[in-house]
Amino acid sequence: MVVDEALAKSPLFIDLPPEAYEVIPQASTRWSYRKGQKIFQKGDRGDALYIVLKGEVRIFRESMEGRPMILAFLHPGDVFGEMSLVEDRPRSATAVAETETEVLALFRDRYLNLLKRFPRLGHNIARIIAARLREVNDELLLFAFEEARVKVAFALLKLYRQRRGKPREKGWFIPVVHQEIANLAGTSRETATRVVHELRDQGVLENVPGGLLLKDPEALEKILYGL
Ligand code: CMP
């Protein structure tokens, strides 16, 4: 059996028996999206969860003033849409294909059937939601109390940890503009730019065409954890 690389590293498949790699994709629908195409919108009825097979997905919400707030960038193996599936409530955020993207969509009735055969699947979903809650708690604390420098360090580390971008000889290239950093960090664009310039002067990153070159992710961790 050839196991899809994305499924092999997906948290949804942790400790499932080998046949799950065949049965779950068979019970799911494979969909492709063009770059920029909406997968679903906040408030839509949600009756499927998605596993990213290829490409990249942006999850975001908008503030009351209409400012976009990026919640996550997701990559092959990552799961989204599980909240509405479990709760039977509308989508809590919007999902857009950031590049050409392929997903597996698993609908609720199929999921509930699979749960009888693979009870561990339910635990894995709980685990995915717990991991998100943990991350959001960290963010809450950060957003409530920390200064802009820490917020921007956090936003850049989040992009790095979510594997946005690719490795280059001198560091990790992150395709991001200052406005997006601001949207992730919850700061103004001017503040994000000021902090990026400070970090550049300290040798933590470089401005390169199309984004940033992160040369020292550890320095960001030190800022974040106050070491
Ligand atoms: P659902 O509410 O069905 O649709 C939007 C999805 O975005 C949601 O399920 C989660 O899968 C995902 N999502 C919501 N909040 C976050 C977050 N803070 N970080 C990462 N993903 C999220």
Residues whose N, C-alpha, C, O or C-beta is under 5 A from the ligand:
A	BS01	CMP	G46 I59 L71 A72 V79 F80 G81 E82 M83 S84 L85 P90 R91 S92 A93
